[in-house]
Amino acid sequence: MTEAKAAEHARPGRAGVERAAAVVLAAVACFLLLRSWQVGQSYPGIDYYQFWAVGEAIEHDGVSNPYSDDERVRMGALYLERASREDAAPRHRAVAQGRAVLETYSTPFLYTAMHAIASGDYERDFTRWHTLSLLAFVAAVVMFGRAAGVGWGGAAALLALVVAFGAPFQSETQVANVNRVQLGGLALATLLLGRSGAGGSVVLGGAVLAACATFKPNVAIAVVLVAITVGAQLGRRALLELVVGGAVSAVLCFGAAALFCGSAGSWLDWAATISLIPEEIIRVSLGNYAPLPLLLGTRGAGASLAIAALLCVPVAVALVRRSDPPASDRERGRVLVTTVGLGCVVYLATATLVWEHYFLLALPLAIALGGHAVAVREPDAAGWVRLRVLPALAFLGLLATPTYGIAGLPHEIYFPLVQGSALVIFYILGVWSLLDRVAAPASDQASNTNARSESS
């Protein structure tokens, strides 16, 4: 009895320390994010430039098929000429010189969406995109963290570590790609799907997921696994709502892109060219750190889809095994974040094209495993290894930068090997965590019970 009272008296003091630590970590993360924004402003944004130039060319220069070799050359020359004028900004001039021929392999909807927020002034548009991308990333980490039960302090600590030491984040900052915004979209969908008793949230979640997959299909595996999660945990009606929301969203996205590009044939043009990416522009020496080719060599391309399907089977089995409704909103959120993360990790582990910044997509699973570790407050020795040590090692491997200098390996071997090993650990721990139920706190159980009673 005395020990229980002492523990009760100790809780307020511990909570105060945790709040103070969260404030300090948030301040550090904000400082690092501000510095990252400033560093990002010094780069030309070589990936964003391609998205920007294609949208401009479609609207203003009569380009009907940006996926043809002739139009790639024409667009590159046209915008290089414009960037060479005296009134062009130095950033615009530098990036146009670096992309004399455009490499157009993104979806029509990506070009449509990127052009929708562009003004036609590259300097202004780049700064706008760079800021939006950073804000989306912060929001994604916070939303994933809250859904998984990591807490404000944990989310701030992860932000600080990724920004300061993460090779994927640093690569994204340099090239200004779309991975941080993709994480924001996936996090928003997870937030919507994790709300019990909220009318229409499943439909909206499905709509956001479909938009994410139409924007860039490398999250398609995650979308399918989330659909399995919704069907297994929430039932057929919720799955139907998810599919309806996704179908409507997909039709709108396809239609918007067809209108912008001039015809629905733009999707066929994209589908025809996506498998014809020249090997000379995706070599490992240029930063394609896909783990599968390192393991299987040229045979990896043919085995990619089959291996991805095989890796999805244990995830689907684990989700079906826990098909009864989750004990709390927090548990539902953690399962959803885990599922999103596993889908992204399966893609990264089996794709044949994985630029360094793509590895940012593994962060949801790292966050979900952190939430699982927080939920199990007093693990045994084996639990410490599984819940603390192995996730920490995998997270260190994902960051890659801290150990690169001491590894003594060329980057063509180091990054696929170290980050690929991190993906393997993340995958195993992710599937394991789906099979490991954690008792929900009494407050969560009560709130979940109230929500169920209200919905019924």
MOCORRA-V455220 format. One record per pair of residues at least 4 apart in sequence whose C-alpha atoms are under 8 Angstrom apart, sorted by the first residue. I is the first residue (numbers start at 1). J is the second residue. D is the distance in whole Angstrom. If there is no record, write none. Layout:
BEGIN
((I | J | D) (I | J | D))
END
This chain:
BEGIN
((1 | 5 | 6) (2 | 6 | 6) (3 | 7 | 6) (4 | 8 | 6) (5 | 9 | 6) (6 | 10 | 6) (7 | 11 | 6) (8 | 12 | 8) (9 | 13 | 8) (10 | 14 | 6) (11 | 15 | 6) (12 | 16 | 6) (13 | 17 | 6) (14 | 18 | 6) (15 | 19 | 6) (16 | 20 | 6) (17 | 21 | 6) (18 | 22 | 6) (18 | 153 | 7) (19 | 23 | 6) (19 | 153 | 8) (20 | 24 | 6) (21 | 25 | 6) (21 | 153 | 7) (22 | 26 | 6) (22 | 152 | 6) (22 | 153 | 4) (22 | 154 | 8) (22 | 156 | 7) (23 | 27 | 6) (23 | 153 | 7) (24 | 28 | 6) (25 | 29 | 6) (25 | 153 | 6) (25 | 156 | 6) (25 | 157 | 6) (25 | 160 | 8) (26 | 30 | 6) (26 | 153 | 7) (26 | 156 | 5) (26 | 157 | 7) (27 | 31 | 6) (28 | 32 | 6) (28 | 160 | 7) (29 | 33 | 6) (29 | 156 | 6) (29 | 157 | 7) (29 | 159 | 6) (29 | 160 | 5) (29 | 163 | 8) (30 | 34 | 6) (31 | 35 | 6) (32 | 36 | 6) (32 | 160 | 7) (32 | 163 | 7) (32 | 164 | 7) (33 | 37 | 6) (33 | 134 | 8) (33 | 160 | 8) (33 | 163 | 7) (34 | 38 | 6) (35 | 39 | 6) (36 | 40 | 6) (36 | 163 | 7) (36 | 173 | 8) (37 | 41 | 6) (37 | 130 | 8) (37 | 131 | 7) (37 | 134 | 8) (38 | 42 | 7) (39 | 43 | 7) (39 | 173 | 8) (40 | 130 | 7) (40 | 173 | 5) (40 | 174 | 6) (41 | 127 | 7) (41 | 130 | 8) (43 | 91 | 8) (43 | 174 | 6) (43 | 175 | 7) (44 | 91 | 5) (44 | 92 | 7) (44 | 94 | 7) (44 | 95 | 5) (44 | 174 | 8) (44 | 175 | 8) (45 | 49 | 6) (45 | 95 | 7) (45 | 126 | 7) (45 | 174 | 6) (45 | 175 | 5) (45 | 176 | 5) (45 | 177 | 8) (46 | 50 | 7) (46 | 95 | 6) (46 | 98 | 7) (46 | 99 | 7) (46 | 175 | 5) (46 | 176 | 7) (47 | 51 | 7) (47 | 175 | 5) (47 | 176 | 6) (47 | 177 | 5) (48 | 52 | 6) (48 | 126 | 7) (48 | 175 | 7) (48 | 176 | 5) (48 | 177 | 6) (49 | 53 | 6) (49 | 95 | 7) (49 | 96 | 8) (49 | 122 | 8) (50 | 54 | 6) (50 | 99 | 8) (50 | 102 | 6) (50 | 103 | 7) (50 | 104 | 7) (51 | 55 | 6) (51 | 110 | 8) (51 | 111 | 6) (51 | 114 | 7) (51 | 115 | 8) (52 | 56 | 6) (52 | 111 | 7) (52 | 114 | 7) (52 | 115 | 6) (52 | 118 | 7) (52 | 122 | 8) (53 | 57 | 6) (53 | 75 | 8) (53 | 79 | 7) (54 | 58 | 6) (54 | 66 | 7) (54 | 75 | 7) (54 | 104 | 8) (54 | 111 | 7) (55 | 59 | 6) (55 | 111 | 6) (55 | 112 | 7) (55 | 114 | 7) (55 | 115 | 5) (56 | 60 | 6) (56 | 61 | 7) (56 | 115 | 7) (56 | 120 | 7) (57 | 61 | 5) (57 | 62 | 7) (57 | 63 | 6) (57 | 75 | 7) (58 | 62 | 6) (58 | 63 | 5) (58 | 64 | 7) (58 | 66 | 8) (58 | 260 | 8) (58 | 261 | 6) (59 | 63 | 8) (59 | 260 | 8) (63 | 71 | 7) (64 | 261 | 6) (64 | 262 | 7) (64 | 266 | 8) (65 | 71 | 7) (65 | 261 | 8) (65 | 266 | 7) (65 | 269 | 7) (66 | 71 | 6) (66 | 72 | 6) (66 | 104 | 7) (67 | 71 | 7) (67 | 72 | 7) (67 | 104 | 6) (67 | 105 | 7) (67 | 269 | 6) (67 | 270 | 6) (67 | 273 | 7) (68 | 72 | 6) (69 | 73 | 6) (70 | 74 | 6) (71 | 75 | 6) (72 | 76 | 6) (72 | 101 | 6) (72 | 102 | 5) (72 | 103 | 7) (72 | 104 | 7) (73 | 77 | 6) (73 | 100 | 7) (73 | 101 | 5) (73 | 102 | 7) (74 | 78 | 6) (74 | 101 | 8) (75 | 79 | 6) (75 | 101 | 7) (75 | 102 | 7) (76 | 80 | 6) (76 | 96 | 7) (76 | 99 | 7) (76 | 100 | 5) (76 | 101 | 5) (76 | 102 | 6) (77 | 81 | 6) (77 | 100 | 6) (77 | 101 | 7) (78 | 82 | 7) (79 | 83 | 6) (79 | 96 | 7) (80 | 84 | 6) (80 | 93 | 7) (80 | 96 | 5) (80 | 97 | 6) (80 | 100 | 7) (81 | 85 | 7) (82 | 88 | 7) (83 | 88 | 5) (83 | 89 | 8) (83 | 92 | 6) (83 | 93 | 5) (83 | 96 | 6) (84 | 88 | 7) (84 | 93 | 6) (88 | 92 | 7) (88 | 93 | 7) (89 | 93 | 6) (89 | 123 | 7) (90 | 94 | 6) (91 | 95 | 6) (91 | 123 | 7) (92 | 96 | 6) (92 | 122 | 6) (92 | 123 | 7) (93 | 97 | 6) (94 | 98 | 6) (95 | 99 | 6) (96 | 100 | 6) (105 | 270 | 7) (105 | 273 | 7) (105 | 274 | 6) (105 | 277 | 8) (106 | 110 | 6) (106 | 111 | 7) (106 | 216 | 7) (106 | 270 | 7) (107 | 111 | 7) (107 | 214 | 7) (107 | 215 | 6) (107 | 216 | 7) (107 | 267 | 7) (107 | 270 | 6) (108 | 112 | 6) (108 | 257 | 5) (108 | 258 | 8) (108 | 261 | 7) (108 | 266 | 7) (108 | 267 | 6) (108 | 270 | 7) (109 | 113 | 6) (109 | 214 | 7) (109 | 215 | 5) (109 | 253 | 6) (109 | 254 | 7) (109 | 256 | 7) (109 | 257 | 5) (110 | 114 | 6) (110 | 214 | 8) (110 | 215 | 5) (110 | 216 | 7) (111 | 115 | 6) (111 | 257 | 8) (112 | 116 | 6) (112 | 256 | 7) (112 | 257 | 6) (112 | 260 | 6) (112 | 261 | 8) (113 | 117 | 7) (113 | 215 | 8) (114 | 118 | 7) (117 | 125 | 8) (118 | 125 | 6) (119 | 124 | 8) (119 | 125 | 6) (120 | 125 | 7) (121 | 125 | 6) (122 | 126 | 6) (123 | 127 | 6) (124 | 128 | 6) (125 | 129 | 6) (126 | 130 | 6) (127 | 131 | 6) (128 | 132 | 6) (129 | 133 | 6) (129 | 176 | 8) (130 | 134 | 6) (130 | 176 | 7) (131 | 135 | 6) (132 | 136 | 6) (132 | 181 | 8) (133 | 137 | 6) (133 | 178 | 7) (133 | 180 | 6) (133 | 181 | 5) (134 | 138 | 6) (134 | 180 | 7) (135 | 139 | 6) (136 | 140 | 6) (136 | 180 | 6) (136 | 181 | 5) (136 | 183 | 7) (136 | 184 | 5) (137 | 141 | 6) (137 | 180 | 5) (137 | 181 | 6) (137 | 183 | 7) (137 | 184 | 6) (138 | 142 | 6) (138 | 159 | 7) (139 | 143 | 6) (139 | 184 | 6) (140 | 144 | 6) (140 | 183 | 6) (140 | 184 | 4) (140 | 185 | 8) (140 | 186 | 8) (140 | 187 | 5) (140 | 188 | 7) (141 | 145 | 6) (141 | 155 | 6) (141 | 159 | 7) (141 | 187 | 8) (141 | 364 | 8) (142 | 146 | 6) (142 | 152 | 7) (142 | 155 | 6) (143 | 147 | 6) (143 | 187 | 6) (143 | 188 | 7) (143 | 191 | 7) (144 | 148 | 6) (144 | 187 | 6) (144 | 190 | 8) (144 | 191 | 8) (144 | 337 | 6) (144 | 364 | 7) (144 | 367 | 7) (144 | 368 | 8) (145 | 149 | 6) (145 | 150 | 5) (145 | 151 | 6) (145 | 152 | 8) (145 | 154 | 7) (145 | 155 | 6) (145 | 367 | 6) (145 | 368 | 8) (145 | 371 | 7) (146 | 150 | 6) (146 | 151 | 6) (146 | 152 | 7) (147 | 190 | 8) (147 | 191 | 7) (147 | 194 | 7) (147 | 330 | 6) (147 | 333 | 5) (147 | 334 | 6) (147 | 337 | 7) (148 | 330 | 6) (148 | 331 | 7) (148 | 333 | 5) (148 | 334 | 4) (148 | 335 | 8) (148 | 337 | 6) (148 | 367 | 7) (148 | 368 | 5) (148 | 370 | 8) (148 | 371 | 5) (148 | 372 | 8) (149 | 330 | 6) (149 | 334 | 7) (149 | 371 | 5) (149 | 372 | 8) (149 | 374 | 7) (149 | 375 | 8) (150 | 154 | 5) (150 | 155 | 7) (150 | 367 | 7) (150 | 368 | 8) (150 | 370 | 6) (150 | 371 | 5) (150 | 374 | 7) (151 | 155 | 6) (152 | 156 | 6) (153 | 157 | 6) (154 | 158 | 6) (155 | 159 | 6) (156 | 160 | 6) (157 | 161 | 6) (158 | 162 | 6) (159 | 163 | 6) (160 | 164 | 6) (161 | 165 | 6) (161 | 166 | 7) (162 | 166 | 4) (162 | 169 | 7) (162 | 399 | 7) (163 | 169 | 6) (163 | 170 | 7) (165 | 399 | 6) (165 | 400 | 8) (165 | 401 | 6) (165 | 402 | 6) (166 | 170 | 6) (166 | 398 | 7) (166 | 399 | 4) (166 | 400 | 7) (166 | 401 | 6) (167 | 171 | 6) (167 | 356 | 7) (167 | 357 | 8) (167 | 399 | 6) (167 | 400 | 6) (167 | 401 | 5) (168 | 172 | 6) (168 | 356 | 5) (168 | 357 | 4) (168 | 358 | 7) (168 | 359 | 6) (168 | 360 | 6) (168 | 399 | 7) (169 | 173 | 6) (169 | 357 | 6) (169 | 360 | 7) (170 | 174 | 6) (170 | 357 | 8) (171 | 175 | 6) (171 | 356 | 6) (171 | 357 | 5) (172 | 176 | 5) (172 | 177 | 6) (172 | 178 | 8) (172 | 179 | 7) (172 | 180 | 8) (172 | 357 | 5) (173 | 177 | 8) (177 | 357 | 8) (178 | 182 | 6) (179 | 183 | 6) (179 | 357 | 7) (179 | 358 | 6) (179 | 360 | 7) (179 | 361 | 7) (180 | 184 | 6) (180 | 360 | 7) (181 | 185 | 6) (182 | 186 | 6) (182 | 212 | 7) (183 | 187 | 6) (183 | 361 | 7) (184 | 188 | 6) (185 | 189 | 6) (185 | 208 | 7) (185 | 209 | 7) (185 | 212 | 6) (186 | 190 | 6) (186 | 208 | 8) (186 | 209 | 7) (186 | 212 | 7) (186 | 340 | 8) (187 | 191 | 6) (188 | 192 | 6) (188 | 205 | 8) (188 | 208 | 8) (189 | 193 | 6) (189 | 204 | 8) (189 | 205 | 5) (189 | 206 | 7) (189 | 208 | 6) (189 | 209 | 6) (190 | 194 | 6) (190 | 205 | 7) (190 | 333 | 7) (190 | 336 | 6) (190 | 337 | 7) (191 | 195 | 7) (191 | 333 | 8) (192 | 201 | 5) (192 | 202 | 6) (192 | 204 | 7) (192 | 205 | 5) (193 | 201 | 6) (193 | 202 | 5) (193 | 205 | 6) (194 | 329 | 6) (194 | 332 | 6) (194 | 333 | 5) (194 | 336 | 7) (195 | 201 | 7) (195 | 329 | 7) (196 | 329 | 7) (196 | 448 | 7) (196 | 451 | 6) (196 | 452 | 8) (197 | 451 | 6) (197 | 452 | 7) (197 | 454 | 7) (197 | 455 | 6) (200 | 204 | 6) (201 | 205 | 6) (202 | 206 | 6) (202 | 238 | 7) (202 | 241 | 6) (202 | 242 | 5) (202 | 245 | 8) (203 | 207 | 6) (203 | 241 | 5) (203 | 242 | 5) (203 | 243 | 8) (203 | 244 | 7) (203 | 245 | 4) (203 | 246 | 7) (204 | 208 | 6) (204 | 242 | 8) (204 | 245 | 6) (205 | 209 | 6) (205 | 242 | 7) (205 | 245 | 7) (205 | 246 | 8) (206 | 210 | 6) (206 | 241 | 8) (206 | 242 | 4) (206 | 243 | 6) (206 | 244 | 7) (206 | 245 | 5) (206 | 246 | 4) (206 | 249 | 8) (207 | 211 | 6) (207 | 242 | 8) (207 | 245 | 5) (207 | 246 | 4) (207 | 247 | 7) (207 | 248 | 7) (207 | 249 | 5) (207 | 250 | 8) (208 | 212 | 6) (208 | 246 | 7) (208 | 249 | 7) (209 | 213 | 6) (209 | 223 | 6) (209 | 246 | 7) (210 | 214 | 6) (210 | 223 | 8) (210 | 246 | 5) (210 | 247 | 7) (210 | 249 | 6) (210 | 250 | 6) (211 | 215 | 6) (211 | 246 | 8) (211 | 249 | 6) (211 | 250 | 6) (211 | 253 | 7) (212 | 216 | 6) (212 | 217 | 7) (212 | 219 | 7) (213 | 217 | 4) (213 | 218 | 7) (213 | 219 | 6) (213 | 220 | 5) (213 | 223 | 7) (214 | 250 | 7) (214 | 253 | 7) (214 | 254 | 8) (218 | 344 | 8) (218 | 347 | 7) (219 | 223 | 6) (219 | 343 | 7) (219 | 344 | 6) (219 | 347 | 8) (220 | 224 | 6) (220 | 343 | 8) (221 | 225 | 6) (221 | 343 | 5) (221 | 344 | 7) (221 | 346 | 8) (221 | 347 | 7) (222 | 226 | 6) (222 | 339 | 7) (222 | 340 | 5) (222 | 341 | 7) (222 | 342 | 7) (222 | 343 | 4) (222 | 344 | 6) (223 | 227 | 6) (223 | 340 | 7) (223 | 343 | 7) (224 | 228 | 6) (225 | 229 | 6) (225 | 312 | 8) (225 | 315 | 8) (225 | 316 | 7) (225 | 339 | 6) (225 | 340 | 7) (225 | 343 | 6) (226 | 230 | 6) (226 | 336 | 7) (226 | 339 | 6) (226 | 340 | 6) (227 | 231 | 6) (227 | 239 | 7) (227 | 242 | 7) (228 | 232 | 6) (228 | 316 | 7) (228 | 319 | 7) (229 | 233 | 6) (229 | 234 | 8) (229 | 319 | 6) (229 | 320 | 8) (229 | 336 | 7) (229 | 339 | 7) (230 | 234 | 5) (230 | 235 | 7) (230 | 238 | 7) (230 | 239 | 6) (230 | 242 | 8) (231 | 235 | 5) (231 | 236 | 6) (231 | 238 | 7) (231 | 239 | 5) (232 | 319 | 7) (232 | 320 | 6) (232 | 322 | 8) (232 | 323 | 5) (232 | 324 | 7) (233 | 322 | 7) (233 | 323 | 5) (233 | 324 | 6) (233 | 325 | 5) (233 | 326 | 7) (234 | 238 | 6) (234 | 239 | 7) (234 | 325 | 6) (235 | 239 | 6) (236 | 240 | 6) (237 | 241 | 6) (238 | 242 | 6) (239 | 243 | 6) (240 | 244 | 6) (241 | 245 | 6) (242 | 246 | 6) (243 | 247 | 6) (244 | 248 | 6) (245 | 249 | 6) (246 | 250 | 6) (247 | 251 | 6) (248 | 252 | 6) (249 | 253 | 6) (250 | 254 | 6) (251 | 255 | 6) (252 | 256 | 6) (253 | 257 | 6) (254 | 258 | 6) (254 | 264 | 8) (255 | 259 | 6) (255 | 264 | 8) (256 | 260 | 6) (257 | 261 | 6) (257 | 264 | 8) (258 | 262 | 6) (258 | 263 | 5) (258 | 264 | 5) (258 | 265 | 7) (258 | 266 | 7) (258 | 267 | 8) (259 | 263 | 6) (259 | 264 | 8) (261 | 266 | 7) (262 | 266 | 8) (264 | 268 | 8) (265 | 269 | 6) (266 | 270 | 6) (267 | 271 | 6) (268 | 272 | 6) (269 | 273 | 6) (270 | 274 | 6) (271 | 275 | 8) (272 | 276 | 8) (273 | 277 | 7) (277 | 281 | 8) (277 | 282 | 8) (278 | 282 | 7) (279 | 283 | 6) (281 | 286 | 7) (282 | 286 | 7) (282 | 287 | 8) (282 | 288 | 6) (282 | 353 | 7) (283 | 287 | 7) (283 | 288 | 6) (284 | 288 | 4) (284 | 289 | 6) (284 | 290 | 8) (284 | 412 | 6) (285 | 411 | 8) (285 | 412 | 6) (287 | 355 | 6) (287 | 356 | 6) (287 | 412 | 8) (288 | 353 | 6) (288 | 354 | 5) (288 | 355 | 5) (288 | 356 | 7) (289 | 353 | 7) (289 | 354 | 6) (289 | 355 | 6) (289 | 356 | 6) (289 | 412 | 7) (289 | 415 | 6) (289 | 416 | 5) (290 | 294 | 7) (290 | 348 | 7) (290 | 349 | 7) (290 | 350 | 8) (290 | 351 | 6) (290 | 352 | 6) (290 | 353 | 6) (290 | 354 | 5) (290 | 355 | 7) (290 | 416 | 6) (290 | 420 | 8) (291 | 295 | 7) (291 | 348 | 8) (291 | 349 | 6) (291 | 350 | 7) (291 | 352 | 8) (291 | 416 | 5) (291 | 417 | 7) (291 | 419 | 8) (291 | 420 | 5) (292 | 296 | 6) (292 | 297 | 7) (292 | 300 | 6) (292 | 304 | 8) (292 | 349 | 6) (292 | 350 | 6) (292 | 351 | 7) (292 | 352 | 6) (293 | 297 | 4) (293 | 298 | 6) (293 | 299 | 7) (293 | 300 | 5) (293 | 301 | 8) (293 | 352 | 6) (294 | 413 | 8) (294 | 416 | 7) (294 | 417 | 8) (295 | 300 | 8) (296 | 300 | 5) (299 | 303 | 7) (300 | 304 | 6) (300 | 352 | 7) (301 | 351 | 8) (301 | 352 | 6) (303 | 307 | 6) (304 | 308 | 6) (304 | 350 | 5) (304 | 351 | 6) (304 | 352 | 7) (305 | 309 | 6) (305 | 350 | 7) (306 | 310 | 6) (307 | 311 | 6) (307 | 350 | 7) (308 | 312 | 6) (308 | 346 | 6) (308 | 347 | 7) (308 | 350 | 6) (309 | 313 | 7) (310 | 314 | 8) (311 | 315 | 7) (311 | 346 | 7) (312 | 316 | 6) (312 | 343 | 8) (312 | 346 | 7) (313 | 317 | 6) (314 | 318 | 6) (314 | 431 | 7) (315 | 319 | 6) (315 | 339 | 8) (315 | 342 | 8) (315 | 431 | 6) (316 | 320 | 6) (317 | 321 | 6) (318 | 322 | 7) (318 | 431 | 7) (318 | 434 | 6) (318 | 435 | 6) (319 | 323 | 6) (319 | 434 | 7) (319 | 435 | 8) (321 | 435 | 8) (322 | 434 | 8) (322 | 435 | 7) (326 | 331 | 6) (326 | 332 | 6) (327 | 331 | 7) (327 | 332 | 8) (327 | 439 | 8) (327 | 440 | 6) (327 | 445 | 6) (327 | 448 | 7) (328 | 332 | 6) (328 | 440 | 6) (328 | 444 | 5) (328 | 445 | 5) (328 | 447 | 8) (328 | 448 | 5) (329 | 333 | 6) (329 | 444 | 7) (329 | 448 | 6) (330 | 334 | 6) (330 | 440 | 8) (330 | 444 | 7) (331 | 335 | 6) (331 | 438 | 8) (331 | 440 | 7) (332 | 336 | 6) (333 | 337 | 6) (334 | 338 | 6) (334 | 368 | 6) (334 | 371 | 7) (334 | 372 | 8) (335 | 339 | 6) (335 | 368 | 8) (335 | 434 | 7) (336 | 340 | 6) (337 | 341 | 6) (337 | 364 | 6) (337 | 365 | 7) (337 | 367 | 8) (337 | 368 | 6) (338 | 342 | 6) (338 | 364 | 7) (338 | 365 | 5) (338 | 368 | 5) (338 | 369 | 7) (338 | 430 | 6) (338 | 434 | 8) (339 | 343 | 6) (339 | 365 | 8) (340 | 344 | 6) (340 | 364 | 7) (340 | 365 | 7) (341 | 345 | 6) (341 | 361 | 7) (341 | 362 | 6) (341 | 363 | 7) (341 | 364 | 5) (341 | 365 | 4) (341 | 366 | 8) (341 | 368 | 8) (342 | 346 | 6) (342 | 362 | 8) (342 | 365 | 6) (342 | 427 | 6) (342 | 430 | 7) (342 | 431 | 8) (343 | 347 | 6) (344 | 348 | 6) (344 | 361 | 6) (344 | 362 | 6) (345 | 349 | 6) (345 | 361 | 7) (345 | 362 | 6) (345 | 365 | 8) (345 | 423 | 6) (345 | 426 | 8) (345 | 427 | 7) (346 | 350 | 6) (346 | 427 | 8) (347 | 351 | 6) (348 | 354 | 7) (348 | 358 | 8) (348 | 359 | 7) (348 | 362 | 8) (348 | 423 | 8) (349 | 420 | 7) (349 | 423 | 7) (349 | 424 | 8) (354 | 358 | 6) (354 | 359 | 8) (355 | 359 | 8) (359 | 363 | 8) (359 | 398 | 7) (362 | 366 | 7) (362 | 423 | 8) (363 | 367 | 6) (364 | 368 | 6) (365 | 369 | 6) (365 | 426 | 7) (365 | 430 | 7) (366 | 370 | 6) (366 | 391 | 7) (366 | 395 | 7) (366 | 426 | 7) (367 | 371 | 6) (368 | 372 | 6) (369 | 373 | 6) (369 | 387 | 7) (369 | 391 | 7) (369 | 429 | 8) (369 | 430 | 7) (369 | 433 | 7) (370 | 374 | 6) (370 | 387 | 8) (370 | 391 | 8) (371 | 375 | 6) (372 | 376 | 6) (372 | 387 | 7) (372 | 433 | 7) (372 | 438 | 8) (373 | 377 | 7) (373 | 387 | 5) (373 | 388 | 7) (375 | 438 | 7) (376 | 438 | 7) (379 | 383 | 5) (379 | 384 | 6) (380 | 384 | 6) (381 | 385 | 7) (382 | 386 | 6) (383 | 387 | 6) (383 | 388 | 8) (384 | 388 | 5) (384 | 389 | 6) (385 | 389 | 5) (385 | 390 | 6) (386 | 390 | 6) (386 | 391 | 7) (386 | 429 | 7) (387 | 391 | 6) (388 | 392 | 6) (389 | 393 | 6) (390 | 394 | 6) (390 | 425 | 7) (391 | 395 | 6) (391 | 425 | 8) (391 | 426 | 7) (391 | 429 | 8) (392 | 396 | 6) (393 | 397 | 6) (393 | 422 | 8) (394 | 398 | 6) (394 | 421 | 8) (394 | 422 | 4) (394 | 423 | 7) (394 | 425 | 6) (394 | 426 | 6) (395 | 399 | 6) (395 | 422 | 7) (396 | 400 | 6) (396 | 402 | 7) (397 | 418 | 6) (397 | 419 | 5) (397 | 421 | 7) (397 | 422 | 5) (398 | 418 | 7) (398 | 419 | 5) (398 | 422 | 6) (398 | 423 | 8) (399 | 419 | 8) (400 | 404 | 6) (400 | 415 | 7) (400 | 418 | 7) (400 | 419 | 7) (401 | 405 | 8) (403 | 407 | 6) (404 | 408 | 7) (404 | 409 | 8) (404 | 414 | 7) (407 | 414 | 8) (409 | 413 | 6) (409 | 414 | 5) (410 | 414 | 6) (411 | 415 | 6) (412 | 416 | 7) (413 | 417 | 6) (414 | 418 | 6) (415 | 419 | 6) (415 | 420 | 8) (416 | 420 | 5) (417 | 421 | 6) (418 | 422 | 6) (419 | 423 | 6) (420 | 424 | 6) (421 | 425 | 6) (422 | 426 | 6) (423 | 427 | 6) (424 | 428 | 6) (425 | 429 | 6) (426 | 430 | 6) (427 | 431 | 6) (428 | 432 | 6) (429 | 433 | 6) (430 | 434 | 6) (431 | 435 | 7) (432 | 436 | 6) (433 | 437 | 8) (440 | 444 | 6) (440 | 445 | 6) (441 | 445 | 6) (442 | 446 | 6) (443 | 447 | 6) (444 | 448 | 6) (445 | 449 | 6) (446 | 450 | 6) (447 | 451 | 6) (448 | 452 | 6) (449 | 453 | 6) (450 | 454 | 6) (451 | 455 | 6) (452 | 456 | 6))
END
